[in-house]
Amino acid sequence: MATATASARPMSHGELWVRALRAPFLVASVIPVVLGGLLAWEAAHGRSLLLDVLRPLRIDLFLLTLVGAVLVHLATNMLNDNFDFRSGNDLRVQHQNPFAGGGRVLTQGVLNVNAHLGVALSFLALGCLIGLYLVTQVGLTLLWIGLVGVIAAVFYVGPPIRLAHYGVGEFFVGLSFGPLIVMGTYFVQTGRLDWGPFFLSASFGLLVAAILWINEFPDVEADLAVGKRTLMARLGYERSIHTYRDILALAYAFVLVGVITLTVPWTVLLTFLTIPAARKAYAHLRAHYADPMALIPANAGTIGLTMMFGILAVLGVAAGVFL
């Protein structure tokens, strides 16, 4: 009885906005910023220990990069929910899988849709202002990196482009949370782009794309009903299951390429400790792909896999400085 009462407690206004922000998913932007910063630190250390001591990373620029990435990520979460609500997409979601179907604060009518959009655009504007300041500090290359990220944030499901409707949304999500953030952070600190950060950023970006991919399984009918033909929906269940497996495998392959080419420390092989979790998530997807509620452990497992992979990548790069 106590549990039922607790679950029925109405959420406070603050709790509703936290839910609207989908704050727990911010690890997908925090980890790649940290990874990019550590890769820049490792690169400086590799050239000269003395240089690393005398000219440490620009902590002010690093923190601005982190705040900017988080703001754009928050804007992305809210813009996607807002446009999916306006298109009728989220209104067609019938399941209760908490990892799909958006934040649901708009479909439940607990937040005003225009206020929700206003907050999203405010976050985006602040993130862009930080990005433009960083461009003045490090150069125009960062502008093009940031521009692609902003386009992906606004037009993932936003009109008139609606990237997800044309089956390329998954690509832009992986690109944004992988190469764009990691290499953007790395460029802010080093003023250049290197292969090592690309390999590790591609790995992490693929796993973030895998989160989106597996979360699309419960939403496929609602997506198709409003013309949102994601790549997962285009491929169908069976081929999408195989594609999920291939996405995970490719993430580990990029790490291996980085180690073999000596562009990243061999200690990033720590990420391979997550392979059992990847196999478990894939097996669960294969067994329960058509049942939104039974799929929940695979949705959660993919998120956990991505977080642990990112943490181990960070630890691996840090360890590489000393080994």
N, C-alpha and C positions, 0 to 999 in steps of 0.2 A: 504493500500500500504506500509506503514511504517513497519507493522508487517511482511509482506512477504519479504521485503528487509532485515530486521533483521534476519529472519530465514534462509535466503539464505547466510548470511555472512559466509565465510569459517572459520573453527576453526583454532586457532593458534596451533603451535607445542606443546606448553605447555598444552593447552586444550585437545589436542588429547591424551596426556599421562595421564592426569587426568581421561579421559574417559576410557582409557585402564586399569588403576588401579582400576576402579569402586570404587572410594574412598568413596562415600556416604554409601556403605555397611560396612564400617569399624566399625560402631556402634556395629555390631554383635560380634566384638572382644573386643572393648573398654569396653562395659557394663559388660561382664562377668569378666573381670579383676578387674574392680572397685568393683563388687559384691563380688568376692573372697577376695579382700583386706578388705572390710568392715566386712565380716563374720569373718575374722581372728581378726580384731579389736574388734568385738563384743564378740568373744570367750575369748580374753584376759581380756576384761572389766568384763565379767561375773565371771571370777575367782577371780579377785582382782582389785579394782579401783586403789589402790596404785601401783600395778604391772604395770597396763596400763599406769600410768603417768610416772613411772620411766623407763620403757622399752617399748617405743612406737614401732609401726611397723617400719620395715626397709624400709624407703622411697626410698633409693637407689635401693634396690632389687625390690621394687614395680615398680618403673619407668622402670627398665630394663625388668621386666616381661611384662609391657605394651608395650614397644617398640618392644620386641621380638615377642609378639603375633600379633601386627600390621604388622610387616614385613612378618611373615609367612602367614598372611591373604592376604596381597597384592600379595605375591608369588602364593598363591592358586588361587586367582582370575585370574591372568594372565596365569598361567599354564593351567587352565581349558579352557580358551579361546583359547590358543595356540594349545592344543591337539584337541579340538573340530574343530578348523579350519583345521588342518592337516588331520583329519579323514574325512573331507567333511561334518561334521554335521552342522556347522553354515551356510555353503553355501546353504544348503537345506531349511533354514528357510525363509519363504515367508512373514510372518506377520511383522507388525511394532510395536508390543507391546514392549515398552522399558524395561520391567522387565524380558523379556525372550530373548533367542537367543544370549546371551553374549554381550560383549562390542561393537562388530561390527567394530572395527577399522581395524581388519585384513581382514574381508570380503570386506570392502570398499577399501582395498589396500592403506590406508593412513599411515600405519606404516609397517616397514620391519619385517617379521615374525621371522627372526633369531635374530634381535636386541631386539624384544619383548621377545623372549625366554631368551636371555642373561640377560635382566633386571630382569625377573622373578626369574631366578636362583641366581642372585646376592642378591636379597631380601631374598631368602630362605637361602642362605649361611650365611648372616649376622644374620638372626633370629636363625639359628642353633648355631652359635658361642656364641650368648648371652645365649641361652639355656644351652650350655655346661659350660659356666662360672657359671651359677646359680646352675648347678649340683655340681660343686666343692664347692659351698657354703652351700648347704642344703642336698645333698645326692643322691644316685642312684635311689631312687624311682621316682624322677623327670625325670630321663633319660628315663624310660619306658613310662611315661606319654607323654613326648615330642616325643618319637619315634613313637608312635601310631599317633600323630598329623601330623608328617612329612609324614608318609606313606599315610595318608588320603589326605594330600595336593598334593602330587606328583602323586598318583595313583588313584585319584577319576575318572579321565578319561584318565590318562596317561598309555601308554603301559609299560609292558605287562599285568599288573593286571587289570586295568580298572574296578574299583569297581562299578561304576554306570551301567556298561553294564550287571552286574550280579544281579542287583536289591538290592544292599546293600549300594549304595551311600548315600541314604537319612539317613540311620542309622549312617554312619560315619560322615556325616555333623553335625547331632544333637549331636553326641558324642564329636566331636571336639570343637564346639562352646558352649557346655554346660559343662559336667563333666570335660573334659580335661583342659579347660582354667580356670574354676572357682576353681576346686580342685587343679589344679597345682599352681595357685596363692595362694590359702589357704595354701598349703604345703610349699611353699617358706617362708611364714611368720611364720607358726606354727610348721613345721616339722612333721605333722601328717595329717591323713585323717579322717574326721568325717561324720556322717550321715546328719547333717543339710545342709552343703554345697552340698552334693550329691542331696538331694531332690530339692533344689532351682536350682541347675545347670541342673538337668534333665528337670525341667520345662522350663527354658530358652532355652535349647538345642532343646526341642521338638518344640518350636515356631520358632526357626531358621530353623528347618527341615520343618516346615509348609510353610515357605517362599519358600524354594526350591520346595516343593511339588506342590504348586499352580502355580509356575512359569513353571513347567513341562507340564501343560495342553496345552499351545499353541505350545509347541515344540514336542509333542508326535509323530507326523508323521515324522518329520525330524530325531528324535532320532531313531525310528524304521528302517528308511531307511539305517542307517549305523550300525545297529546291537546294538544300545545302548538301551537295554531293561531295562529301569528303573523300579522300583517297581510300580510306578504310571502307566507306560505303560503296565506292565504285568497285573495289576488289571483291567484296562479299566476305562472309564469315571465314570460309575455309582458307582462302588465299591470304586473308588478313592475319590469321593465326600464324601462318608461315612467315609472313612479313614481320610480325612482332618478334619472332625468334631471330630473324635475320638482322633486325635493328640492334638487338642485344648483342649478337655475335660480332657485328661490325664495330660496336663500341669497344669491345676488348681488342679487336684487331688493330684499331688505331693506336691504342696504348702500346701494343707489341711493335708496331712500325716505329713509333717514337723511340722505344728502347733500342731496337735493332739499329736504327740510324744514328744513335747516340745524340739525339736532339733533346731527350728528356732523361732525367736520372733513372737508373735501373730500379731504384726503390719505388717507383710508381707502380711496379708490378704488385704492390700491396693491393691494388684494386681487384686483382684476380681472386682475392678472398671472397668477393661477392658473387662469384659464379654459382655456388649452390643456391643462393637466393634468386638468381636469375632463372635457373632451371626450375625452381619451385613455382615461381610466378607463371612461367610458360606452361608448366604442366597443369596448373589450376585454370589458366585461361582455356586451354585445350579441352578440359573436362566440363567447364561451366560457361562457355562463351555466350550461350543463348539465354542465360538466367541472370538478370541484373543483380539480384540480391545475393545469389550464390557466387557471383563474380567478385564481390567486395574484397575478399582476401587477396585476390590477384591485383586489384586496383591499389590497395594499400601496400601490397608487397612490392609493386613497381616503384611507388613513391619511396618506400624504405630502401630499396635497392639503389635508387638514384642518389639519395642522401648519403648512404654509406659509401658508395663509390666515390662521390665527391669529397667526402671527408678523408677517405684513404688516399685519394689523389693529392689532396692538400698535404697530408702527413708525409706522403712519399716524396713530394717535391722538397718539403722542408728537410727531410732526412737526407736527401741527396746533397744538400749543402755541406753536410758534416761527414759524409761517408765517401 
